[in-house]
């Protein structure tokens, strides 16, 4: 894992989102979020990924087909495997997906693909939806964890076929901007997202 710089989210955005994520100085073994809310590792990653994809399908105005959900699940699983390979703990991965699910819900609403969103013209295509989900996972892992991996690693192992690294970085910035550059969640929002993911 690369050591990210210590930068506050509220600062005016710089050239790339990868260098903008709030990352305070923390001891090497300390995580931003406490794992006390999470159950022991009794839920498999397969089950968690399946639930995550199911949530995304429910959030979309035009529910994903079985094939689309399968493709999304594979991308999410690649992200989970990447984090596992980088030696992130089980609880860290779960918390990352929890935050990512909340980010995606907000982004879908702004993009007009949320189930309760009004028609907004052209909607996000299915490939764009999958990429957006992964980029939200990237943003979540960058915020939740005290150390994060660089975007180029995610491009290499998860999103190489979707677009160039430069385009990914630009899309990541767009998502960050749609979230109003705010990645923090209240305890109530966090508990709600976590309960939905682990239901």
C-alpha positions in Angstrom: 0.0 0.0 0.0 1.2 3.5 -0.7 1.4 6.2 2.0 -1.1 8.9 1.1 -0.5 12.6 1.9 -2.2 14.2 4.8 -4.7 16.5 3.2 -8.1 17.9 4.4 -11.1 17.3 2.2 -12.4 20.9 2.7 -9.4 22.3 0.9 -10.0 23.5 -2.6 -9.6 20.6 -5.0 -6.2 20.1 -6.7 -5.4 18.4 -10.0 -6.4 14.8 -9.1 -8.8 13.3 -6.6 -6.3 10.7 -5.6 -4.3 13.4 -3.7 -7.4 15.1 -2.3 -8.7 12.5 0.1 -8.7 13.5 3.8 -6.0 11.3 5.4 -4.9 12.4 8.9 -1.8 11.1 10.5 -2.7 7.8 12.3 -0.6 5.0 13.8 0.1 2.3 11.3 -2.3 -0.2 13.0 -5.1 2.3 13.6 -8.1 2.5 11.3 -10.4 5.5 11.0 -13.5 3.5 11.9 -13.9 1.2 14.9 -14.8 -2.4 14.0 -16.8 -2.8 17.2 -20.1 -2.4 15.2 -19.3 -5.3 13.0 -20.0 -9.0 13.7 -17.2 -11.6 13.7 -16.2 -12.8 10.3 -19.2 -15.0 9.8 -20.5 -13.6 6.6 -18.6 -14.6 3.5 -17.4 -12.0 1.0 -19.4 -13.7 -1.7 -22.6 -13.1 0.4 -21.6 -9.5 1.1 -20.8 -8.8 -2.6 -24.1 -10.4 -3.6 -26.0 -8.2 -1.1 -24.1 -5.1 -2.3 -25.1 -5.7 -5.9 -28.6 -6.4 -4.9 -28.8 -3.0 -3.1 -27.5 -1.3 -6.3 -30.2 -3.0 -8.3 -32.9 -1.9 -5.9 -31.6 1.6 -6.0 -31.8 1.9 -9.8 -35.0 3.1 -11.4 -34.7 0.4 -14.1 -33.7 -2.6 -12.0 -30.7 -4.4 -13.2 -31.2 -7.7 -15.1 -29.6 -10.9 -13.7 -26.8 -10.5 -16.2 -26.1 -6.9 -15.3 -26.1 -7.7 -11.6 -23.7 -10.6 -12.3 -21.3 -8.2 -14.2 -21.5 -5.7 -11.4 -20.9 -8.4 -8.8 -17.7 -9.5 -10.6 -16.4 -6.0 -10.6 -17.1 -5.5 -6.9 -15.6 -8.9 -6.1 -12.4 -7.8 -7.9 -12.3 -4.7 -5.7 -12.7 -6.8 -2.6 -10.0 -9.2 -3.7 -7.7 -6.3 -4.4 -8.3 -4.9 -0.9 -7.8 -8.4 0.6 -4.5 -8.8 -1.4 -3.4 -5.5 0.1 -4.0 -7.0 3.5 -6.9 -4.9 4.6 -8.8 -6.5 7.4 -12.3 -8.0 7.0 -13.9 -5.3 9.0 -12.2 -2.6 7.0 -13.5 -4.1 3.7 -17.1 -4.3 5.1 -16.9 -0.7 6.3 -15.6 0.4 3.0 -18.6 -1.2 1.2 -20.9 0.3 3.7 -19.7 3.9 2.9 -19.6 3.1 -0.8 -23.2 2.0 -0.8 -24.2 5.3 0.7 -22.2 7.3 -1.8 -23.6 5.4 -4.7 -27.2 6.0 -3.6 -26.5 9.8 -3.6 -24.8 9.7 -7.0 -27.6 7.6 -8.6 -30.1 10.2 -7.4 -28.1 13.0 -8.9 -27.6 11.1 -12.2 -31.3 10.2 -12.5 -30.9 6.5 -12.1 -32.2 6.2 -8.6 -35.6 4.5 -8.2 -37.2 7.6 -6.7 -35.4 10.2 -9.0 -37.3 12.2 -11.6 -36.4 11.9 -15.3 -33.3 13.8 -16.1 -32.6 13.1 -19.7 -29.8 10.8 -20.6 -29.2 8.3 -17.8 -26.0 6.6 -16.8 -25.3 3.6 -19.0 -24.7 0.1 -17.5 -20.9 0.2 -18.0 -20.9 3.7 -16.4 -22.9 2.4 -13.5 -20.5 -0.4 -12.8 -17.5 2.0 -13.1 -19.3 4.5 -10.8 -19.8 1.8 -8.2 -16.1 0.8 -8.2 -15.0 4.5 -8.0 -17.3 5.0 -5.1 -15.7 2.0 -3.4 -12.3 3.6 -4.1 -13.4 6.8 -2.6 -14.8 5.0 0.5 -11.6 3.0 1.0 -9.6 6.2 0.7 -11.6 7.9 3.4 -12.4 5.1 5.8 -8.9 3.6 6.0 -5.8 5.2 7.3 -3.8 4.0 4.3 -5.1 3.7 0.7 -3.9 2.2 -2.5 -3.4 4.4 -5.6 -6.0 4.7 -8.3 -3.5 3.2 -10.9 -3.6 -0.1 -9.0 -7.4 -0.2 -9.2 -7.2 0.7 -12.9 -4.7 -2.2 -13.5 -6.6 -4.9 -11.6 -10.3 -3.8 -11.7 -11.0 -1.2 -14.4 -8.4 -1.5 -17.1 -10.9 -2.3 -19.8 -13.4 0.4 -18.9 -11.3 3.5 -19.7 -7.9 5.1 -19.4 -6.4 6.1 -16.0 -6.7 9.7 -16.9 -10.4 9.3 -17.7 -10.9 7.4 -14.5 -9.3 10.2 -12.5 -11.6 12.7 -14.2 -14.7 10.6 -13.4 -13.5 10.1 -9.9 -13.3 13.9 -9.5 -16.9 14.2 -10.9 -18.2 11.8 -8.3 -16.3 13.5 -5.5 -17.9 16.8 -6.7 -21.4 15.3 -6.8 -20.9 14.3 -3.2 -20.0 18.0 -2.5 -16.5 16.8 -1.5 -18.0 15.4 1.7 -17.2 11.8 2.4 -18.0 11.8 6.1 -21.2 10.1 7.4 -23.1 10.7 10.6 -23.2 7.8 13.1 -26.9 7.4 12.3 -26.2 7.2 8.5 -23.4 4.8 9.1 -25.5 2.5 11.2 -28.3 2.6 8.7 -26.1 1.8 5.7 -24.4 -1.0 7.7 -27.6 -2.6 8.7 -28.9 -2.6 5.1 -25.7 -4.2 3.9 -25.6 -6.9 6.6 -29.3 -7.6 6.7 
